[in-house]
Amino acid sequence: MAKFNIEVNLDWVDEEGNIDDTLKEEITSAIVSKISLNAMSGVEKQVNEIVNGKIEKDVSEKLNSLMEDFFEKPRTITDKWGDKVKTDVSVIDLLKKSCDDFINASVDESGKTITGSYYGKSKSRIDYIVEHKIDYNMKSAIDRAADEFKKKLVDYVNESVRTRIGESVAKMAGLDDVLNAIK
């Protein structure tokens, strides 16, 4: 149920003194004014939502279409003099080839691309990356295992030394005889 606050301005009453008709007219016009204001704001909000949603959808569809066209449309590749080098090549094909070339490029022991003649050991970039990742992971695992082994060894040696020292002190002090007598 809707609630309205209505102000009625009764500055004048018609000459016949018909206050009921005047009140009806004022109340009716105030109600109509409030309802129209609420309806207009609701309609304006809905129109804005529809227009903004449609514009966003249209722009999104247009951008998607442009991007599809850009990546998938066959193109002709030319050299710096304008001579055709390749025909019917898409941007996606060029990206794939560039990635393949990068991954399969020959690199030296430090991972730098080999240019010109090179007499050292070379390998593909992917082999270099895999080896270094495996080397790093293996070295980390070995270091962790060695640290853990070292800690356990130190704890074991310390405990053994304490036990032996305790036994030696007990023998020297004659505690073994006292303990055996108690049993």
N, C-alpha and C positions, 0 to 999 in steps of 0.2 A: 504494500500500500504506500503510495507516495504522499509526502507531507509537503505543504506549501506554507510559506509565510506571505501574507498578503497585507499590503498597506493600502488603505483607502483614504483618499484625500477628499474631504467633504467641505470644500470651500464655499460651495454654493449649492443650492437646491433649486430646481426649476420653479417657475412662477406658480405653478399649480400646487407646489408643495408635495410632490409625489416622491418621497424619500425611498420607497421600496424599489421603484424602477431605477432610480439613480444608483442605489446600492447594488442592484443586480448587474447593472451595466458596468460599474467599477470593478466588481468582483470577477465578472466574466472576462473583462479585458485584462485584468491582472493574471488570471489563470491562463488565458490564451498566451499572454506574453511569456510567462514562466515555461509553459509547455513548449512553445516555439523555441525559446532559448535553449532548453535542454535537448530538444530534438535536433536543433541545428548543430549543437556541439557534438552530439553523438554521430550525426551524419557526417560532419566534417572529419571527425576522428576516423570513421570507417573509410571514407574516401581517401584520406591520407594513407592509411594502411594499405588499401588496395593499390593506389598509385605507386607508392614506394615499393611494395612487393612486386608489382608488375615491372617497374623500371629496373629493379635489382635483378629480377629473373631475365628480362630482356638483355641487360648488359652482360650477365653471366653467360647466357646462351651465345651471345655475339662473340665474347672473348674466347669461349671454348671452341667455337667455329673457327675463329682466326688462328688459334694455337694449333688446332688439328691441321688446318690448311698449311700453316708454316712448317710443321714437322713432317707432314706426309706428302705434300705436293712435290712431284718430281721436278728437279731443277737441272740446269746445265752448268757445269763447273768450267770456268775458263782460267787460263794462265794470265800473267800480268800484261800480255800483249793482246788479249781478247780471243785467243785461239781456244777452241773447245778441247777440254781435257777429258771430261766425262759428261755423259748425258743421262737423263732419267735417274738422278740420284736424289734421295730425300735427306733431310737434315738428320733424321733418325739413323739412316745408314751411315752418314758421315760421323755421327757421334759414336756408333758402334765400332767403326773402323779406328777412330782415334783412341778409344779405350783399349781395343785389342793391340794397337801399335804401342801404346804406353806400357801395358802389362808385359808384352813380349819383347820389349826393347832390351838390348844387351847392356849389362851394367858391370862395373868393376867390383873389386872386393869391398869397396866402401859404399856401393849402391849408386854411384854416379853414372849417368848415361855415357856410353863409349862413343866418341866421335873420332873419325879418322882411324888410323891403324893403331892397334893395341896388341901388345905381345904378352900381356899377363893373362891370368885366369878370368874368364868372363862367364856370365850366366844370365838367364832372363830375369827381369825385375820381379816377377811373381816368385821364382825360385829363391831369389835373394830375400824377399819379404818373408816367405814361409820359413826359410832356414833361420833367419834372425829372430823370428817370433818363437820358433821351436827352441833355438839356442837360449833365448832369454827365459822362456818358461822352464826349460830343463835346468838351467843354472839356478834359477830361483828355487825350484823344488829341491835341488841338491843342497843348496845353502841352508834351506830350512831344515832338511833332514840332518845335515851335519851339525847345525846348532843344537837341535834337539838331542842328538846322540852325545854331543859334548857335554851338555847339561846333565844328562842322565849318568854319564860316566863320572863326572866330577862328583855328583851326589853319591854314587855308589862307592867311589874311592874314599870320600870323606866319611861315610858311614862305616866302611870297613876299617879305616884307620882308627876311628873313635872306639869301635868295638874292640879291636886288638889292644889299643892303649888301655882301655878299661880292664880287659882281662889281665894284662901285664901288671897293672897297678894293683889289682885285686890279689894276684899271686904274691906280689912283693909285700903287701900289707897283711897278708895272712887272712884275708876275708874268705878265701875258699874254705879254709879249715873251719871258720866260724859258721859259714853257711851250711857246710856238710854236717856239722854237729847239730844244727837246728833241725835238720831233716830227720 
